[in-house]
Amino acid sequence: MINSLIKLKLLKLTIVGAIAGGIATGAFASVVAKEMCKKKKTSEEK
């Protein structure tokens, strides 16, 4: 009984961690993409 509870908690933690990691990765990727766009625009204007 206790063992299954621990497994359930670990499963929840991994799911939450995966979702949080995915959101963090997406946010980081969008920031990098925005910076790339800014650099492209500034280099084209020169």
C-alpha positions as CSV (number, residue, x, y, z in Angstrom):
1,M,0.0,0.0,0.0
2,I,2.7,2.5,1.0
3,N,4.9,1.4,-1.9
4,S,2.1,2.1,-4.4
5,L,1.6,5.6,-2.8
6,I,5.3,6.4,-3.2
7,K,5.1,5.2,-6.9
8,L,2.1,7.4,-7.5
9,K,3.8,10.4,-5.9
10,L,6.9,9.8,-8.1
11,L,4.7,9.5,-11.2
12,K,3.0,12.8,-10.4
13,L,6.4,14.4,-9.8
14,T,7.7,13.2,-13.1
15,I,4.6,14.3,-15.0
16,V,4.7,17.7,-13.3
17,G,8.4,18.0,-13.9
18,A,8.0,17.0,-17.6
19,I,5.2,19.6,-18.1
20,A,7.2,22.3,-16.3
21,G,10.3,21.4,-18.3
22,G,8.3,21.5,-21.5
23,I,6.9,25.0,-20.7
24,A,10.4,26.2,-19.7
25,T,11.9,24.8,-22.9
26,G,9.2,26.4,-25.0
27,A,9.6,29.8,-23.2
28,F,13.4,29.7,-23.7
29,A,13.0,28.7,-27.4
30,S,10.6,31.6,-28.0
31,V,12.9,34.0,-26.3
32,V,15.8,32.8,-28.5
33,A,13.6,33.0,-31.6
34,K,12.7,36.6,-30.8
35,E,16.3,37.5,-30.3
36,M,17.2,35.9,-33.6
37,C,14.5,37.9,-35.3
38,K,15.7,41.1,-33.8
39,K,19.3,40.4,-34.9
40,K,18.1,39.6,-38.4
41,K,16.1,42.8,-38.7
42,T,19.0,44.9,-37.4
43,S,21.5,43.3,-39.7
44,E,19.1,43.8,-42.7
45,E,18.6,47.5,-41.9
46,K,22.4,48.2,-42.0
